[in-house]
């Protein structure tokens, strides 16, 4: 299990064969000198996975030769790639999710990917294709240090608390500034099937043993709390997670790749790039259902088709 000191200090790992350079004080590192592909050796993949567990998000500059096929091939040796449960894959691909600002998909709200299903992805691999000259950075936050910073009374509150996550949320807020048509188009795809899942608010990372907060914008409510109390608890936890000291910010260049541990982070895009194009593609790695401190796993509550979708069919 990772020590508390290591959780709070993002130090280099002297045992790794990789050239790993921490980017921020608590989260994030750049790995230099590697060309990502589906041909990397098992030893290199093991070292990348170890760096990911340690630093939570890792960055690779100038992967200009990595196209859609090679990104999927790399994902297949890092883990088991999976497609998004509701959004169609990019044309010609098996798993890639299109993230294109011109389609209204700049997710400028703090979240962990796909937590509305029980076994949400363990990792995401994001490749920059076309990025703004200025703006459009991405932020990541460390959910392990956020938990460790909670005062004892808050830890006592959340240790056994559970939350309901759903993909049916306030799209107009998430896509602030987007047209009503773009919001409706995204919602008709993203919420084509509505999921509700109950997760522990604190889950134990299966590799590091760290305790992580599991919230983000897919949270609908907390079990046993009314809407007002749920909102207050949610805001308090999110404030701990997204403190500047707990985050790293990446300024994209075309060809960059970011990989994050989706079990130990939240992230959000910064929607400050106006009409400039911002085009990235993401593939996710299959995960397992989280386990709480008490040993109880996440569970699916329900799936449904929205009435407007059914009517259209």
HUNORJO-V606850 format. One record per residue. PSI is psi as a letter, one per 40 degrees, with the letter a starting at -180 (none if undefined). BURIAL is + if it has 24 or more other C-alpha atoms within 12 Angstrom, else -. Layout:
((PSI	BURIAL) (PSI	BURIAL))
This chain:
((i	-) (h	-) (i	-) (d	-) (d	-) (d	-) (d	+) (e	+) (h	+) (g	+) (i	-) (i	+) (h	+) (e	-) (e	-) (i	-) (e	-) (i	+) (g	-) (h	+) (h	+) (i	+) (d	+) (i	+) (d	+) (e	+) (i	+) (h	+) (i	+) (h	+) (h	+) (i	-) (e	-) (h	+) (h	+) (h	+) (i	+) (e	-) (e	-) (i	-) (i	-) (d	-) (d	-) (d	+) (d	+) (d	-) (d	+) (d	+) (d	+) (d	+) (d	+) (d	+) (d	+) (d	+) (e	+) (d	+) (h	+) (i	+) (i	+) (h	+) (i	+) (f	+) (g	+) (e	-) (e	-) (h	+) (a	+) (d	+) (d	-) (d	+) (d	+) (d	+) (d	+) (d	+) (d	+) (d	+) (e	+) (d	+) (a	+) (h	-) (i	+) (i	+) (i	+) (i	+) (e	+) (d	+) (h	+) (i	-) (i	+) (i	-) (h	-) (e	-) (i	-) (d	+) (e	+) (h	+) (h	+) (h	+) (g	+) (h	+) (d	+) (e	-) (e	+) (f	+) (f	+) (h	+) (g	+) (f	+) (i	+) (h	+) (i	+) (h	+) (h	+) (f	+) (e	+) (e	+) (i	+) (d	+) (g	+) (i	+) (i	+) (d	+) (i	+) (i	+) (h	+) (h	+) (h	+) (h	+) (d	+) (h	+) (i	+) (i	+) (d	-) (i	-) (a	-) (e	+) (i	+) (i	+) (i	+) (i	+) (i	+) (h	+) (e	+) (d	+) (d	+) (d	+) (d	+) (d	+) (e	+) (h	+) (i	-) (d	-) (d	-) (d	-) (d	+) (d	-) (d	-) (e	+) (d	+) (e	+) (i	+) (i	+) (i	+) (h	+) (i	+) (i	+) (e	+) (g	+) (a	+) (g	-) (d	+) (d	+) (d	-) (d	+) (f	+) (h	-) (e	-) (i	+) (i	-) (d	-) (d	-) (d	+) (d	+) (d	-) (d	-) (d	+) (d	+) (d	+) (d	+) (d	+) (f	+) (d	+) (h	+) (h	+) (i	+) (h	+) (i	+) (h	+) (i	+) (i	+) (d	+) (h	+) (i	+) (h	+) (h	+) (e	+) (d	-) (d	+) (e	+) (i	+) (h	+) (i	+) (h	+) (g	+) (b	+) (i	+) (e	+) (e	+) (h	+) (d	+) (i	+) (h	+) (h	-) (e	-) (i	-) (i	-) (d	-) (d	-) (d	-) (d	+) (d	-) (d	-) (d	+) (d	+) (d	-) (d	+) (d	+) (d	+) (d	+) (d	+) (d	+) (e	+) (h	-) (d	-) (e	+) (e	+) (i	+) (i	+) (h	+) (h	+) (h	+) (i	+) (i	+) (h	+) (e	+) (i	+) (h	+) (h	+) (h	+) (i	+) (h	+) (e	+) (e	+) (e	+) (i	+) (i	+) (i	+) (i	+) (i	+) (h	+) (g	+) (f	-) (e	-) (b	-) (e	-) (i	-) (i	+) (h	+) (h	+) (i	+) (h	+) (i	+) (i	+) (i	+) (h	+) (i	+) (a	+) (i	+) (h	+) (i	+) (h	+) (i	+) (d	+) (e	-) (e	-) (h	-) (i	+) (i	+) (i	+) (h	+) (d	-) (i	-) (i	-) (i	-) (h	-) (i	-) (d	-) (d	-) (d	-) (d	-) (d	-) (d	-) (none	-))
